[in-house]
């Protein structure tokens, strides 16, 4: 079996949910056709067995030993063929399910990386989680059911032809009875899917609330609010439970209809066939065949209902997936190029000279953050990178050359070394140099497996100061042309802050670095300081020069003391 997922999932067709499903089917056409072939043959073998068994019974009735051996051999051969095709059908069904599901995972993950910060602005955490938990499964199931669904249609047609050729009334009964049963269960599908959509919506909201509670648990405990939010979560979970019960109610009616309706058809076919046998119109073997055909038809009929259900679910799921795939980032890049050089924000006047360690001290922290966002192309702005407008550069190039590291960044689950060296290119020596620059060696040394230790979700096993230092290590190992750090030492003690400031200058020697901070310990170790007030540069120079020449700067960095 081929490995999954594919190296390149391709470009999805997102013009409509149906087109997306059709694109998925085209991407796996060989395996899909192979699976349909095996499923069709699997159903056909089962459809022929009642006829062969009827012939065998007639041979027993006629005391024809040679005919009995012949039909018994044919039945044995059909059994072997059914076993083989059943195994291959299931194998291909699993493969097609996985192929469609993983392909959807690939394209949505790729789109999530492309959207970046845009995705959480447009969709809640619960909505994204629901896409990953349920929608990809429905899309996989929509491919899987095609195998048995197409085969069941062929089986029903085959049985109908056999019955018509044997007994016209029975054949016509099956011919018209099957569509009527399919139509009869159709009205149940719409309320089922409506209730499923409501349950999914509530589940997504509950997942979002759970994520919020877990992320803010420390704060909730600090203010005594955990019981309040636990009660709200309890109420939300009860709503999900009630929605699930409503879904189960419709599903139970649907399941019952799938048994009762074919059962009625079986009873009618068997009753008419029995009357024909009593009248001598058909032999005993054919009566047994008719009964077995009626029983056999339950499977294909249930499969048709299942196919309608799963294709509808797949269509709805594809609609939610293409909602994500059709989103565009808030900011896009161009096709230009730049040799680098001075990075300048025209609105604020902040200018980063190549190779300098520059500090931006703002009397309002949000001004420094806004400047960092514009320089890193996370917000619109008139920014020049050398002689090129930053907005004209491809976004991939901007992200590779300019890294903005703030305290909103998270550590991810996995081996610590992998989470620090996100590009996977750093040597052990470079990793330890970055750890030393960020004063984070003690963190690694305290771990049982050092750099091989596993990081828990969002690095929750580390304190705020430890997380901040590890994020700084990750930023240093990225080794970008321009590194912008937003308050990189706000959660550490003064002694550690002084050491980080001194080591940062050495670690970034010769490369452009900007630090947004009002800490005198950091400011005193930079090459150049820009004082920002009202979003614009009001003064610049060294830290000590500004302390003497700018009272506003002095008041900002000393918190009005002295």
N, C-alpha and C positions, 0 to 999 in steps of 0.2 A: 504494500500500500504506500502511496506517495506520502511524503511528510507534509504536515500542516503546521503553521499556516503558510501561504504562498509568500515568496520573497517580495513580489510586487502585486498587490491586490488590484491594481488598475484604477481607472477613473470612473466612479460610479455615475449612473444616469439618475439624476435627482429631479427630473422634470415632473414626476408623479410617483406615488407609491408603487403602482403597477409596473411602471418602467424600471424602478429600482429592483423589484423582484425579478423582472425579465432579464435585467442586466446580470443579476446573480446567477440565474439559470444558464445564461449564455456562457458565463465564465467557467461553468463546470458541465458543459454540454456532453463531453464523452462519458463522464461518470454517471451523469443523469440518464442518458440514453441506455447505458449498460444496465443501470438499476431498473429502469422501466422494462427493459427486455427480460431480465430475470424475474421481476414481479409479475409480468404478464404471463410468462411461461409457468410460473408457480401457480397462478390462479387457473390457467387453462388445464394443467394437470389435474387439479382438484375437480374442475368442471367435468372432466372426462371420466373420472373414477365411478360416479354413480351409473353411467351408461355401461361401463365394463362390468361392474358388479351385477347389474341387471342381466347382462348377457350370461354371466356365470350362473346366476340363479335359474335362468331359463335352461341352461345346459344341464343343471342338476335335475330340473323337472323332466327334461327329455331323456335323462339317464345317458347323456352323451359324454363319456369320459374324456375323449380326445378334445372336445370343445371346452370342457371344464378345465383341463390342464392348460389349454391355450389361453383362455381368459384369465386364469389364475396367474399365469406367467406375465401376461400383459399388466395385470394389476400390480404385481410385484415390481415390474420395471417402472411403472408410473410412481410407485412409492419411493423407489430410489431416486428417480428424477425429481420428485417433489422435495425430498430431503436436500438434494444438492442445490436446486434453485432457491429453496427456502434459506439455506445458509448464505448463498451469494446475494440474495435479495436483501437480507438483513445487513450483510457486510456493506453493500453499496448504500443502503439507507443511512447507516451510521456515518459513512464517509461523506455523503452529501449533506447530512445535517451539520456535521462538524465544519465542512468546507464553507457553507453559507454563513454559519454563525461566526466562525473565526474571521472570515472575510469582512463581515460587518464590524467586528471588533477592530480589525486593522484600520478600516477607513474612518471609523469614528475616533479611534485613538489618534490617528494622524491629524484629523480635523481638530481635535481638542488641543493638540500641540500647536497647531497653526493659529487657533483662536487665542490661545494664551489667556490673558486676563479678561478677554471679552466673554468667554463661556460662563463663568460664574455670575457675570452681570446679567446675562440673558436667561439662564436656567438655574433653578435651585439645585442643591446637592441631591435631594431626593429624586428629582426628575432624571438627573444623569445616572444615579444609581439604578433606577428602575429600568432605564434603557439597557444597562449592562446586565441586570439580573433577569429580566423577563423578555424584553423585546428581541434580543438576539436569539433567544430560544424559540420564539414564535417564528422568526424568519427561517431558522434552521428547520423547524417542523414543516413549514410551507414547502420546502424542497423535499423533505423526506416523504410527505404524504403523496406527492406526485407519483411516486413509484407504485404504491399500492392502489392509488386512485385510478390511474390509467389502466392498470391491470384488472381492477374490479369491473370497469366499464366493459372491457373486452370479455371478461368472464360472463357477465350478465348477458351480453349479446350472444355469446356462444351457447349458453344454456337456453336462451329464448329460441334460437334457431333449432336446437336439438328438439325442444318441446314442440315447436310448430311442425317440424318434419314428422314427429311421432303422433301428435294429437293437436290439431289446429285450435280447438277450444282452450286447451291448457296453455298452449303457447301464447295465444292472444291474452289470456288472463294474466300471465306473467308480464307480457309486453306492456300492458296498460297498468298493471298493478304496481310495478316498480316506480314509475314516475309519480303516480298518485301518492305513494308513501313518502317519496322525497319531498313532494310539495307539502304534505301534511306536517312534516317536522320543520319546514322552512320558517313559519312564523315564530318559532321558539328561538331562532338564532339571533334575531335583532334585539329582543330584550336581554338575552344572555350577554351579548357583546356590550350593550349599554351598561349593564350592571358590572361587567368585568372592567370596563373603562373607569367607572366610578371607584371601584375597589382599588384599581391601580393608582388613581389620582390620590386617594386617601393614604395609600401605602407610601407613595412618594413624599407626601407632606409629613407623614410620621417619620420617615427616614431623615428628612431635613431637620425635624425637631430633635431627633435623637443625636444627630451630628452636632447640633448647636449645644445641646446639654452636655455632651461629652467634652466638647472644646471649652466650654465655660464652667466646668464642674468646680474648679478651684474657686472661681469668683462666686458662684452660687453658694458654696459652703461658707465663704467668707461673710456673706450678707444674710445667711440663713434662708436662702430661697430654694434649696434643693427639693423640699417637700412640695412647694407650690408647682414647680416644673414637673416633678414626678406625677403629681395629680393631673396636670394637663396632658402628659404623655399617656397616662392611664386612660383618660377620656378619649384621646385620639385612637388608642389601640382598640378600645371598645367599638368605636365607629368602624374601624377596619374589620373587626370581627363580625359586626352586624352586616356590613357590606359583603363579606365572604359567605355568610349564611344565605343572603339573598341570591348570590351567584349559585350557591350549591342547590338552592330550591329549583331554579330553572334547569340546572344541569341534571338534577334527579328526574325531572319531568321529561327532559330530552332523552336521557338514558332509558327511561321506561318506555317512551314512545318507540325507541329503536328496537325494543324487544317485542312489544305488544303488536305493532303494525306488521312486522315480518311474520310474527306468529299467526296473525289472522290470515295472511296470505298462505302460509303453510297449511293451515287447517282447511282452507277452501280448496287449494290444489290437491291435497291428500283426499279430501272428501269426494271431489269430482273424479279423481283418478280411481278411487275405490269403487265408485259406482260404475265406471267404465270396465273395471276388471270383473265385477260381478256379472255385467251384461256380456262379458266375453269379447269386448271391443279391443282390449289390450291384454297381453299376458301378465302373469304375476311378476315376472322380473321387471317389466316396465313400470308396474305400480310401485315397486320398491325404488326404482330409479326416480320416479316422480317425487316420491316422499323425500328421498335424499337430496334431490335438486332443490326442493322447497327449503329444506334445512340449510343446505349449502348457501342459498341466496342470502341468508341472514348476514353472513360475513361481508360479501360485496356491498350489500345495502348499507350496513353500518359504516363501512369504509367510505362510501359516498357521502354520508352525513358528516363523518369525521373530516373528510376532505373539505367540504364546504365550510365547516367550523374553523379548521386550521388555516385555510387560505384567507378567510376573512380576518382572523387574528393576525396573520402575517401581513396582510394589507394595512391594517391599523398600525402594527408595529413598524412597518416600513415608512409610514407617514411620520411617525415620531423620529425615526432615524434620519430621514431626509430633512426634517426640521433643523437638526443639528448640522447636517452636511451642507445645507444651503445658507448657513450663517456666514457672514463676512466679518473679518476682524474690524474693530473700530478704526485701526490704523493700517494702512497698506504701504508697501514700498514701491519703488520704481525700478528702472533698469539701468541707472547710471552707475558710475564708479568714482572712487576717490582714492587718492594716494595718501590721505590722512593729513595730519598737521594740526593746526589750531582748531579747537572745538568751541564754538561761540553761540550763546543764547542771546539773540538780538533784543528780546523783550527786557530781560533783566540786566543785560550787559556782562553777565558772567562769561569769562574767557579762560579756557584751560590751555596753558602753554604745553607743548610736547615735552615730556620728560619731567615735568614739575609735579610736586605734591602740593596741591592747592586745597585750601579749606574755604568753605562757605559757611559763614556764621550769620544766621538770620535772627532778627528779634522775634519773628513768628515762625515756629517750626514748619508750618504748612507751606510757607514760601520756599524754604529749602527743598522740601519734598517736591513741590511743583517744578522747580528748576531741574531737579534730578530726573523727573519724569520726562521733561521736554528734551533734555540732553540724551537720555536713553531711548527716545522715540516711543515712550509709553503714553505720551500726550502730544497733541498738535502744538506746533510752535515753529517759529522762524529760527532754525538752527543751522549753522554752517559748519561743515566738517572740511577743513581746508578751504578749497574754492568751490566745494559742492554743497548744494542744499541737502541736508540729511534726509529729507523726505523723498529725494530722488534715488536713494540707494535701495537695493533689494533688502527686504526685512531680514533675510537670513544673514546678509553681510553685516547689517547693523548689530544684530544679536551676537555675532561672532566677534566683532571688534569692540563693542561697547557693552559692558556688563554693569547693571545697576543692582547692588546688593543692599536690601533693606531688612528691617526686623520683621517684615511680614512673610519673608521666605521661610519655608519649612524644610526640615530634614525628612527624608523618606525612609520607608522600611527596607531593610536589607543590610548586608555587611557594611560596617562603618567605612572601610576603605573605598568601597564602590560608591557610597553616598557622598564622600568627600571629593573623589576624583571622578567627576561626572563625565569627563571626556575620555577617561580610560587611557590616558597617555603618560601620566606622571610616573616617574620611578620612585622607588622606596625612599631614596635620598630626598627627592623633591617634596614628597609627602611630609617627611619629618621636618624639612626646612619650613614648610608652610605651618605646620603645627607649632614650631618654635616661634615663628613670627607672630602667631595669634595667641601665644602663651597657653596652648592647649595640650602640651605634652602630658601634663598631670592627668587630664581626662582620660587619655588613651591608656596610660600606665595603670590607672585604677580599674580598668575593665578586665574581666577574667581572660578574654581572648584577644586583648589588644585591638588592633585594627580589623581583626576578623570577627569581632563581636557583632552581633545582630542589633540593629537599631529598631526599636519599637515604633509604632505608629506616631508620626510627627515628632520623634525623638523625645517622647514624654518621660523617659527615664532620666533625662538630663535636666538640670536646673535652668532657669532663664539665662543666667550668665554663661553657663556651659554651652547651651544652644547657640548663643550669640557668637562665642568664640569659634565653635565648629562651623557656623555659617561663614565666618570670616576666612577660615581655612579653605572652605570650598571655593570662595570667591578668588582667593590667591592662587589656587591650583588651576582655575580656569585661565589664568594668565592672559587677560585680554589686553588689547592695545590701550584701551581706556577703561579704568575701573572707577566706578562711582559708589562710594560707601555712605550710607545714611545712618548716622548715629551708631557706629559700629562698636562703641564702648560704653553705651548707656547703662548696661546691666552688670558691669564689673566694678570691683573696688578700685580706689585711686591708685594703689600700688601696681595692680595689674594693668590699669589703663595707661600708666606712664611707660611701662615696659612695652606694651603693644604699640604705642605711638612711636617709640624709638625704633622698634624692630620693623614696623610697617614701612618707614622711610627707607630702610635698607633693602627690604624685600622688594619694593617697587622702584628701586633706583633706576633711572633712565627711562621709565615708562610713565605715561600720563595717569595721574590719580587725583580724584577729588573726594574730599571728606566733608560731609555736612555735619557740623558739630558746633557746640558752643563751649566745649570743655577746654579750659586753658591748658591742661596737660597735653592735649593733642594739638591745639592751635600753635603752641610754642615750638613744635617740632616740624612744622610745615614750611615749605619754601615761600608760600604766598597766601595771604588771607584776604578774602573778599567779604566785606560787611554788607548785608542785604537788609533793607528796610522798605516796607511797602512793596516788596516784590522786585526791587531794583537795587543795583550796587550803589551804595552811597560813599564808601571809602574802601581803600585797598592798600596793602603794604604788608610788612611783617607783623606778627602778633604784638611785639613790644612797641613798634611804631604806632600801631593803632591804639594801644592802651594810652599812649601819650597824646596822640593827636585827635582821637575821636571819643568824646565823652559817651556818646550813644553806644558805641561798640564796647567800651569799658563797662558800662552799666549792664549790657546784655551778657557778657561772658563772666562777669563777677557777680551776677544776680543782684546788682545794686549795692553790693557790699564794698567797703573801702572807700 
